[in-house]
């Protein structure tokens, strides 16, 4: 699976247009063409 597939899926129900000015949303580093085998997901509850 490629990073672009994951970001497209996430952005389908959480569009980047809904982000606030202080949010760092979307792919911040790397390439959408990179092949991945694992993902780490975290939540900042503040």
C-alpha positions as CSV (number, residue, x, y, z in Angstrom):
1,X,0.0,0.0,0.0
2,X,1.2,3.5,-0.7
3,X,1.0,6.6,1.5
4,X,-1.2,8.3,-1.0
5,X,-3.9,5.6,-0.7
6,X,-4.1,6.2,3.1
7,X,-4.1,10.0,2.8
8,X,-6.8,9.9,0.2
9,X,-9.0,7.7,2.4
10,X,-8.5,9.9,5.4
11,X,-9.2,13.1,3.4
12,X,-12.4,11.5,2.0
13,X,-14.2,11.9,5.4
14,X,-12.0,14.7,6.9
15,X,-11.3,17.1,4.0
16,X,-8.3,19.5,4.4
17,X,-10.7,22.4,3.7
18,X,-12.1,21.9,7.2
19,X,-8.7,22.4,9.0
20,X,-8.2,25.4,11.2
21,X,-5.3,27.8,10.5
22,X,-3.2,26.3,13.4
23,X,-3.7,22.7,12.2
24,X,-0.9,20.7,10.6
25,X,-3.0,18.4,8.4
26,X,-2.2,16.2,5.5
27,X,1.1,14.6,4.5
28,X,3.8,16.8,6.1
29,X,6.9,14.9,4.9
30,X,7.7,12.2,2.5
31,X,6.2,11.2,-0.8
32,X,2.7,9.9,-1.6
33,X,4.4,7.2,-3.8
34,X,6.3,5.7,-0.9
35,X,5.3,2.0,-0.2
36,X,4.5,1.3,3.4
37,X,4.0,-1.8,5.5
38,X,3.1,-0.3,8.9
39,X,1.4,2.8,10.4
40,X,1.6,4.5,13.7
41,X,-1.5,6.5,14.7
42,X,-1.7,8.8,17.7
43,X,-4.2,11.3,19.1
44,X,-3.4,14.5,20.9
45,X,-6.3,15.0,23.4
46,X,-5.5,18.6,24.3
